[in-house]
Amino acid sequence: MSTLQLARNNVRDLTVGDRRMLFHVPTSGLFELDAVSGRLIDLFAELGQVGEDDIRRAFDGVADPALVVETLRELITLRVIDDGVPGPAKAPISIKEFPLSTVVLNVNTGCNLSCTYCYKEDLTTPAKGERMGFDTAARSVDLLLQEAAARDSVNVVFFGGEPLTNLPLIRQVVEYAEQRGRETGKRIDFSLTTNAVLLTEEIVDWLDAHRFGITISMDGPKPLHDRNRKTVSGKGSYDLVSAKARMLLARYRSRPIGARVTLTAGVTDVQAIHDHLKHDLGFFEVGFSPVTSGGMTAFNLNGDELAQVFANMKALGQRYVDAAKRGENIGFSNMHQLMTDLSEGTTKSLPCGAGLGMLAVDKEGDLHLCHRFTGSSQPTYGNVEDGIAKDSLGAFLEGMANRTGTDCETCWIRKLCAGGCYHESYARYADPAHPTYHYCDLMRDWIDFGIRAYADITVANPRFIERHVAPRRGNS
């Protein structure tokens, strides 16, 4: 037997309670180590280079030699142990198909709020808003259905600015898309993120009838929300938005309603914000987006604040775990998404579906990686009139999937992160291909916490995973 060593970049060894666990990086799988496999891992971690005599000394009189050999072979097969034999050459990832599941329609660049931290480079006031026309929107739906031929269902997302400032178009698109869905035998779901200001009972009932997935942008209690989410005239919007949100939550029946929170400089109390939006207002789920790379640096969380945000997210995450053990879901969407990724064994070559499963459309019909890039200086990838520019889009995505020379190659969370958000990198480094290094240590700590939490829940109450996590995508 040749000298063997631990493939450290492929494993994460952890203890949860009295259980020894191994996180297998290439598959995002979580395994419980028995006495033999655990002792083998310890031996390799201690010695570095391990030979046959080392294994014999460690296990002589301790375990059945046949079991030791079998376990060692399994660890080599999983590439947990490196036997020095090169595996099959990894072929570069080639992307020729673009199986869209989602188009995001930027229906109006105008917005009736003037949030101080807004990242949208094409944002303007309602009077100056540039609205998408029906022909462009209809062609977007047709392109989606064409490229999603193998899918049973697709999603049309309405975005802005404030999408409800172009409600007549949204109504037209829904009628058209539902007709095309019937013609093609596909289910078409609709989603939008709104500041809630324009909601009325009639609009809510119409959205409910068409089963929209709705997310409300709110930043927490009144002092925090009014700090940055202001009207065009400069007044705080909390009183109006919270009243509209309460009305929506009281009337809406078809799908759960979530809140999206933007965390800016000086705002780190994740738990208090969650509790207000979840318990005082009644949102089903609350998710948090820290600002670290906005164009206006005064709103960016500094290093200490970002660390505090993650510490508070872990504290809320522990409450999620404690509730999950009781069979309860407290509605913390960042944590819930991480549990979903671990439950499904998610392994990423790309950080998200931008450009592959999702494209965003601006008012001219040009195609962008995602909604965050509309109005930016970044390249577009075709037009709804002519279709996807598959050569240039494929070249970009292949570059992202096959990129070398970065720390991502050896990072143990590489299959759950894949380098981080393109727009985050664009905003901070002026390059969407640049890994989000400013997040790395915090993300590794967050995912480590999540893995331990997942293991804890699966041991204490596996029914929670079956009831609340596994069906998540199907019910979204």
C-alpha positions in Angstrom: 0.0 0.0 0.0 1.4 3.4 -1.0 1.4 6.3 1.5 -2.0 7.9 2.0 -3.0 11.3 3.3 -6.2 13.1 4.3 -7.8 15.1 1.5 -8.4 18.1 3.8 -10.1 20.2 1.2 -12.8 17.5 0.8 -13.8 17.1 4.5 -15.1 19.0 7.5 -14.9 17.0 10.7 -17.3 18.1 13.4 -19.0 16.8 16.6 -22.6 17.4 17.3 -23.6 16.4 20.8 -22.1 13.0 21.2 -22.1 12.2 17.5 -19.0 12.4 15.3 -20.0 13.8 11.9 -18.2 14.2 8.6 -19.3 16.9 6.0 -18.3 15.6 2.6 -17.5 18.7 0.6 -17.8 17.3 -3.0 -21.4 16.1 -2.4 -22.5 18.4 0.5 -23.4 15.1 2.3 -23.3 14.7 6.0 -22.3 11.3 7.4 -22.0 10.0 10.9 -18.6 8.4 11.6 -18.5 5.1 13.4 -15.6 4.1 15.7 -13.4 2.8 12.9 -13.9 5.6 10.4 -13.4 8.2 13.2 -10.2 6.6 14.3 -8.9 6.5 10.7 -9.7 10.2 10.3 -7.9 11.0 13.5 -4.9 8.9 12.5 -4.5 10.8 9.2 -5.1 14.2 10.8 -2.3 13.4 13.3 0.3 11.9 11.1 -0.3 13.6 7.8 1.3 10.8 5.7 0.0 7.3 6.7 1.4 3.9 5.6 0.3 0.3 6.1 2.4 -0.1 9.3 0.8 3.0 10.8 -2.7 1.6 10.2 -1.7 -1.8 11.6 -0.3 -0.3 14.8 -3.4 1.9 15.3 -5.9 -0.9 14.8 -4.1 -4.1 15.9 -6.4 -5.7 18.5 -8.9 -2.9 18.3 -11.0 -3.6 15.2 -11.5 -6.4 12.7 -8.8 -6.0 10.0 -11.4 -6.7 7.2 -13.6 -3.9 8.5 -10.7 -1.5 8.7 -9.8 -2.3 5.0 -13.4 -1.9 3.9 -13.8 1.4 5.7 -10.5 2.7 4.3 -11.5 1.7 0.7 -14.8 3.6 1.2 -13.0 6.7 2.4 -10.6 6.5 -0.6 -13.6 6.1 -3.0 -15.2 9.2 -1.5 -11.8 11.0 -1.9 -11.7 11.7 1.8 -8.4 9.8 1.8 -6.0 10.6 -1.1 -4.2 7.5 -2.3 -2.1 9.4 -4.8 -3.8 7.8 -7.7 -5.1 10.6 -10.0 -8.8 10.5 -10.5 -10.3 10.8 -13.9 -9.4 14.1 -15.5 -12.2 16.6 -14.8 -13.6 17.8 -18.0 -14.2 21.5 -18.2 -17.8 22.4 -17.7 -19.5 23.3 -21.0 -22.7 25.2 -21.0 -24.7 25.0 -24.2 -28.2 24.8 -22.9 -30.0 27.5 -21.0 -33.1 25.9 -19.4 -34.8 29.0 -18.1 -37.2 28.7 -15.3 -37.6 32.4 -14.5 -37.7 35.8 -16.2 -37.6 39.0 -14.2 -39.4 41.9 -15.9 -38.2 45.3 -14.9 -41.6 46.9 -15.6 -40.8 50.4 -14.4 -37.6 52.2 -13.4 -39.7 54.6 -11.4 -40.3 54.2 -7.7 -42.6 56.0 -5.3 -40.1 55.7 -2.5 -36.6 57.1 -2.4 -34.7 54.6 -0.2 -31.3 56.1 0.6 -29.4 52.8 0.1 -31.0 51.6 -3.2 -28.5 49.8 -5.5 -30.6 50.2 -8.7 -28.6 52.2 -11.2 -31.6 52.8 -13.4 -33.9 54.0 -10.6 -35.7 57.3 -10.9 -38.8 59.1 -9.6 -42.3 58.0 -10.6 -42.7 60.9 -13.0 -39.5 60.0 -14.9 -40.0 56.2 -14.7 -39.3 54.3 -17.9 -42.0 51.7 -18.3 -41.8 48.4 -20.1 -44.3 47.9 -23.0 -46.6 45.0 -23.4 -44.9 43.7 -26.6 -41.5 43.4 -24.8 -43.2 41.7 -21.8 -45.1 39.3 -24.1 -41.9 38.4 -26.0 -40.2 37.8 -22.6 -42.9 35.2 -21.7 -42.6 33.6 -25.1 -38.8 33.3 -24.7 -39.3 31.8 -21.3 -41.7 29.2 -22.6 -39.5 28.4 -25.5 -36.3 27.9 -23.4 -38.2 26.0 -20.7 -39.6 23.4 -23.0 -38.6 20.6 -20.7 -40.0 22.2 -17.5 -43.5 21.7 -16.2 -43.7 25.1 -14.5 -42.0 28.5 -14.9 -42.0 31.8 -13.0 -42.5 35.4 -14.1 -41.2 38.0 -11.6 -42.3 41.6 -11.7 -39.6 44.0 -10.5 -38.7 47.7 -10.6 -38.4 50.4 -9.3 -41.8 49.7 -7.7 -43.6 47.2 -10.0 -47.1 48.2 -8.9 -46.5 51.6 -10.5 -47.1 49.7 -13.8 -50.0 47.5 -12.6 -51.9 47.8 -16.0 -48.9 46.0 -17.6 -48.8 43.4 -14.9 -52.5 42.6 -15.4 -51.9 42.3 -19.2 -48.9 40.0 -18.8 -50.7 37.7 -16.3 -53.7 37.3 -18.7 -51.3 36.7 -21.6 -49.1 34.3 -19.7 -52.0 32.3 -18.3 -53.3 31.8 -21.8 -49.9 30.8 -23.1 -49.6 28.4 -20.2 -52.8 26.7 -21.1 -51.7 26.4 -24.7 -48.3 24.9 -23.8 -49.5 22.8 -20.8 -47.3 24.6 -18.3 -48.0 26.1 -15.0 -46.9 29.8 -14.8 -46.3 31.3 -11.3 -46.1 35.0 -10.7 -44.0 36.8 -8.1 -43.2 40.4 -7.1 -41.3 42.3 -4.5 -43.1 45.5 -3.5 -42.8 48.3 -1.0 -46.5 47.9 -0.3 -47.4 51.6 -0.6 -49.8 51.1 -3.6 -51.6 48.0 -2.3 -55.4 48.3 -2.0 -57.9 45.6 -1.1 -58.9 45.3 -4.7 -55.3 44.8 -5.8 -54.6 42.3 -3.0 -57.6 40.3 -4.0 -56.5 40.2 -7.6 -53.0 39.2 -6.7 -54.5 36.5 -4.4 -56.7 35.2 -7.2 -53.6 34.7 -9.4 -51.6 33.2 -6.5 -48.7 35.7 -6.6 -45.7 35.0 -4.5 -45.3 38.3 -2.6 -42.3 39.7 -0.7 -42.6 43.1 1.1 -39.5 45.2 1.6 -39.5 46.4 5.2 -36.6 47.1 7.5 -38.1 46.5 10.9 -39.7 48.7 13.6 -40.5 52.3 12.8 -37.2 54.0 13.8 -35.2 51.5 11.7 -37.6 51.4 8.7 -37.9 55.2 8.5 -34.2 55.7 8.8 -33.7 54.8 5.1 -37.0 53.9 3.5 -38.4 57.3 2.8 -40.9 58.8 0.3 -39.8 61.0 -2.6 -40.6 64.0 -0.4 -38.3 62.7 2.4 -40.9 61.4 4.9 -40.6 58.1 6.6 -42.8 55.4 5.1 -43.3 53.0 8.1 -46.8 54.0 9.1 -48.2 53.7 5.6 -46.2 50.5 4.8 -47.1 48.7 8.0 -50.8 49.5 7.6 -50.7 48.2 4.1 -48.8 45.1 5.2 -51.4 44.3 7.9 -54.2 44.6 5.4 -52.4 42.3 3.0 -51.6 39.7 5.6 -55.2 39.8 6.8 -56.7 39.2 3.3 -54.1 37.1 1.5 -54.8 33.3 1.4 -53.1 31.7 -1.5 -49.4 31.7 -0.4 -47.3 32.8 2.6 -46.0 36.4 2.6 -42.4 37.1 3.4 -40.5 40.3 4.4 -37.1 41.3 3.0 -34.9 43.4 5.3 -31.9 45.4 4.1 -29.3 45.8 6.8 -27.2 49.0 6.6 -24.5 50.7 8.6 -25.4 50.7 12.3 -28.2 48.2 11.9 -27.3 44.8 13.3 -30.1 43.7 15.7 -31.4 40.8 13.5 -33.4 39.3 16.3 -35.4 42.4 17.2 -36.1 43.1 13.6 -37.2 39.5 13.0 -39.5 39.5 16.0 -41.2 42.7 15.0 -41.9 41.6 11.5 -42.8 38.1 12.4 -44.7 38.5 15.6 -45.9 42.1 15.6 -46.9 42.3 12.0 -47.4 38.6 11.2 -45.1 37.9 8.2 -44.6 34.2 7.5 -40.9 34.5 6.9 -38.2 37.2 7.3 -35.0 37.3 5.3 -31.9 39.6 5.7 -29.7 41.2 3.1 -26.6 42.9 4.5 -25.2 45.9 2.5 -21.5 45.7 2.2 -20.7 46.9 -1.3 -23.2 49.6 -2.2 -22.1 52.6 -4.3 -22.8 54.9 -1.4 -20.2 53.7 1.1 -21.9 55.5 4.1 -24.6 52.8 4.1 -22.2 49.8 4.0 -21.7 47.7 7.1 -18.1 47.9 8.3 -16.2 44.8 9.2 -17.2 44.9 12.9 -20.8 45.5 12.1 -20.9 42.7 9.6 -19.4 40.3 12.1 -22.1 41.4 14.6 -24.8 40.8 12.0 -23.5 37.2 11.5 -23.2 36.7 15.2 -26.9 37.8 15.6 -27.9 35.6 12.7 -26.4 32.7 14.5 -28.3 33.6 17.7 -31.5 33.7 15.7 -30.5 30.5 14.0 -30.2 28.8 17.4 -33.7 29.9 18.1 -34.7 28.3 14.8 -33.0 25.0 15.8 -34.6 25.0 19.3 -38.0 25.6 17.7 -37.4 23.0 15.0 -36.8 20.4 17.7 -40.3 21.2 18.9 -41.7 21.0 15.4 -42.1 24.7 14.9 -40.8 26.9 12.1 -40.0 30.5 13.3 -39.7 31.9 9.8 -36.1 32.8 9.4 -35.6 32.5 5.7 -31.7 32.7 5.6 -31.5 29.7 7.9 -34.3 27.9 6.2 -32.6 28.2 2.8 -29.4 26.8 4.3 -31.3 23.9 5.7 -32.9 23.3 2.3 -29.5 23.3 0.6 -28.1 20.8 3.0 -31.3 18.6 2.8 -31.1 18.5 -1.0 -27.3 18.0 -1.0 -26.8 21.1 -3.1 -23.5 21.3 -5.0 -22.8 24.4 -7.0 -20.5 25.1 -9.8 -22.1 28.5 -10.1 -23.2 30.7 -7.2 -26.8 31.1 -8.4 -29.1 30.6 -11.3 -28.4 34.0 -12.8 -27.8 33.7 -16.5 -28.8 30.0 -16.5 -32.1 29.4 -14.9 -33.0 33.1 -14.7 -32.6 36.2 -16.8 -33.8 39.7 -16.3 -35.4 41.9 -19.0 -35.2 45.7 -19.1 -37.7 48.0 -20.9 -35.8 47.7 -24.2 -36.0 43.9 -24.0 -32.3 43.4 -23.4 -31.3 40.4 -21.3 -29.2 40.7 -18.1 -27.7 38.2 -15.7 -30.2 39.2 -13.1 -32.5 42.0 -12.0 -29.7 43.7 -10.1 -27.7 44.4 -13.3 -30.4 46.2 -15.2 -29.2 49.7 -15.8 -25.6 48.8 -15.0 -22.6 49.1 -17.3 -22.3 45.3 -17.5 -22.8 43.4 -20.8 -26.2 42.2 -21.8 -26.8 38.7 -23.3 -29.2 39.1 -26.2 -32.7 40.5 -26.5 -36.2 39.0 -26.3 -36.6 39.9 -30.0 -33.6 37.9 -31.2 -33.2 35.4 -28.3 -30.4 34.6 -25.9 -26.9 35.4 -27.0 -25.9 31.9 -26.1 -22.2 32.1 -27.2 -21.4 35.1 -25.0 -23.5 34.0 -22.1 -22.1 30.5 -22.2 -18.6 31.9 -22.3 -19.2 34.0 -19.2 -20.8 31.1 -17.3 -18.2 28.6 -18.3 -15.5 31.1 -17.1 -17.3 31.2 -13.7 -17.8 27.4 -13.5 -14.2 26.7 -14.5 -12.4 29.6 -12.9 -9.0 28.8 -11.4 -6.3 30.7 -9.5 -8.7 31.7 -6.7 -8.9 30.7 -3.1 -12.3 29.1 -3.9 -10.5 26.0 -5.4 -9.5 24.8 -2.0 -12.2 26.3 0.2 -14.4 23.8 2.0 -17.6 25.7 1.3 -16.9 25.9 -2.4 -19.9 23.7 -3.3 -22.3 25.8 -1.3 -20.9 29.2 -2.2 -19.2 28.9 -5.6 -17.6 32.3 -5.3 -20.5 34.4 -4.2 -23.0 36.9 -5.8 -22.0 38.3 -9.2 -23.5 41.7 -8.4 -21.9 41.9 -4.9 -18.5 41.4 -6.7 -19.4 43.9 -9.4 -20.4 46.5 -6.8 -17.3 46.0 -4.6 -14.6 45.1 -7.1 -16.1 46.3 -10.5 -15.8 42.7 -11.7 -18.7 40.2 -11.4 -16.1 37.3 -11.7 -14.2 38.4 -8.6 -14.8 36.1 -5.5 -16.5 37.9 -2.6 -13.4 37.5 -0.4 -14.7 40.1 2.2 -17.4 37.6 3.1 -15.3 34.4 3.2 -14.5 33.9 6.8 -18.0 34.9 7.9 -19.6 32.6 5.3 -17.5 29.7 6.4 -18.5 30.2 10.0 -22.2 30.6 9.0 -22.2 27.4 7.0 -20.3 25.5 9.7 -23.1 26.7 12.1 -25.7 25.6 9.6 -24.2 22.1 9.2 -24.2 21.6 13.0 -27.7 22.9 13.2 -28.9 20.6 10.4 -27.3 17.6 12.1 -28.9 18.6 15.5 -32.3 18.9 13.9 -32.1 15.6 12.0 -31.2 13.7 15.2 -33.7 15.4 17.5 -36.7 15.8 15.1 -36.3 14.5 11.6 -40.0 15.0 11.0 -39.2 18.8 10.9 -37.0 18.3 7.8 -39.7 16.2 6.1 -42.6 18.7 6.9 -40.9 22.1 6.6 -37.7 21.9 4.7 -38.0 19.2 2.0 -41.3 20.6 0.5 -40.0 24.2 0.5 -39.2 24.5 -3.2 -42.5 22.8 -4.3 -44.5 25.2 -2.2 -42.6 28.4 -2.9 
